[in-house]
Amino acid sequence: MKKAAKFHIRKGDTAIVIAGNDKGKKGKVLEVITSKNRAIVEGVNMITKHVKPSANNPEGGIERTEAPIHISNVMVVDPSSGEPTKVGRKLNDQGKLQRFSKKSGELIKNG
């Protein structure tokens, strides 16, 4: 059985897009799709989807929603400066791995 990959980004992080049409946009990571190396970031890579009328939505219409973006085009935002930063891992006092910002050395809190 293949082990799930560890990514520099997690659900709940604040991330910035570093490449593509939405370069420079910041948003909260809503989901990380490890099997496809993609992440869904709030307000980034918006697509329009035509929805047929149904029992739940009798009007139908056009929905705007976020599409996944490749994980290599997204970086974690430094908690102190608000700039993109690389992420490192180090052991804390309890022997657990903690993520930290390589730019400022500050710990990155989840969600």
Secondary structure, DSSP 8 states (H G I E B T S, - for coil): -------S--TT-EEEE-SSTTTT-EEEEEEEEGGGTEEEETTSSEEEEEE---SS-SS-EEEEEE--EEGGGEEEE-TTT-SEE-EEEEE-TTS-EEEEETTT--B----
